[in-house]
C-alpha cells in the first residue's frame, strides 16, 4: 500500500465540550467513511479518559487526504471543534 496517508493520534476536549463532541463525532465518522479514497477512519473514545478520543485514519493517497481535509474544514464538525487540541502524527506507507 505504498503512498497511503496514515494518521494516528488524539483529540482531547474539555468536560464542557464532551457532550458536543460525542454528539457530532458520529456524523463526522460517517461522512468521512463515505469519502472516495478513505480506507479506514476511526475515532474512539478512551476508556481511561472520556475527554480523549483516539484517532486512526488511512487514505489511499495525498489527494484523497487533501479532499478529506477540504471537506472537513467546510463542515459543522470543524466549526464546532476547531478550538479543541489535536495531537496527530501523519506518515506515508
C-alpha positions as CSV (number, residue, x, y, z in Angstrom):
1,X,0.0,0.0,0.0
2,X,2.8,2.4,-0.8
3,X,1.6,6.0,-0.8
4,X,-1.2,5.6,1.8
5,X,-1.5,8.5,4.1
6,X,-1.8,7.3,7.7
7,X,-2.8,9.4,10.7
8,X,-2.8,8.4,14.4
9,X,-3.3,10.5,17.5
10,X,-5.8,12.0,19.8
11,X,-8.3,14.8,20.1
12,X,-8.7,16.0,23.7
13,X,-11.7,18.1,24.7
14,X,-12.7,19.7,28.0
15,X,-15.6,18.3,30.1
16,X,-17.6,21.3,28.8
17,X,-17.2,20.2,25.2
18,X,-17.6,16.5,25.8
19,X,-21.3,16.2,25.1
20,X,-21.0,18.2,21.9
21,X,-18.0,16.1,20.6
22,X,-19.8,12.8,21.4
23,X,-22.9,14.1,19.6
24,X,-21.1,15.4,16.5
25,X,-18.3,12.8,16.0
26,X,-20.7,10.1,14.8
27,X,-21.7,12.1,11.7
28,X,-18.1,13.1,11.1
29,X,-17.1,9.5,11.1
30,X,-20.0,8.5,8.8
31,X,-19.3,11.3,6.3
32,X,-15.6,10.6,6.2
33,X,-16.0,6.9,5.6
34,X,-18.1,7.7,2.6
35,X,-15.3,9.8,1.0
36,X,-13.6,8.4,-2.1
37,X,-10.1,7.2,-1.0
38,X,-10.9,6.7,2.7
39,X,-9.6,3.2,3.7
40,X,-10.1,3.5,7.4
41,X,-11.4,6.2,9.7
42,X,-12.0,5.6,13.4
43,X,-12.4,8.0,16.3
44,X,-12.8,6.0,19.6
45,X,-13.5,7.5,23.0
46,X,-10.8,6.4,25.5
47,X,-12.0,4.2,28.3
48,X,-9.4,5.8,30.6
49,X,-10.4,9.4,30.0
50,X,-13.7,10.1,28.3
51,X,-12.4,13.5,27.1
52,X,-9.8,11.9,25.0
53,X,-10.6,10.3,21.6
54,X,-8.1,8.1,19.8
55,X,-7.9,8.8,16.1
56,X,-6.8,6.2,13.4
57,X,-7.1,7.2,9.7
58,X,-5.9,5.8,6.4
59,X,-6.4,7.3,2.9
60,X,-5.2,5.9,-0.4
61,X,-3.0,8.9,-1.2
62,X,-2.3,12.5,-0.6
63,X,-5.1,13.7,-3.0
64,X,-7.7,11.7,-1.0
65,X,-6.4,13.1,2.3
66,X,-6.4,16.7,0.8
67,X,-10.1,16.2,-0.3
68,X,-10.9,14.9,3.2
69,X,-9.2,18.0,4.8
70,X,-11.1,20.4,2.5
71,X,-14.4,18.7,3.2
72,X,-13.7,18.7,6.9
73,X,-12.7,22.4,7.0
74,X,-16.1,23.3,5.5
75,X,-18.1,21.1,7.9
76,X,-20.1,21.7,11.0
77,X,-17.7,19.3,12.8
78,X,-14.8,21.7,12.1
79,X,-16.9,24.7,13.0
80,X,-17.7,23.2,16.4
81,X,-14.4,21.5,17.2
82,X,-11.6,23.6,15.6
83,X,-10.7,25.0,19.0
84,X,-10.1,21.5,20.5
85,X,-6.4,20.4,20.7
86,X,-5.4,17.6,18.4
87,X,-2.1,15.6,18.6
88,X,-1.9,13.7,15.3
89,X,1.1,12.2,13.6
90,X,0.9,11.8,9.8
91,X,3.0,9.2,7.9
92,X,3.2,7.8,4.4
93,X,3.2,4.0,3.9
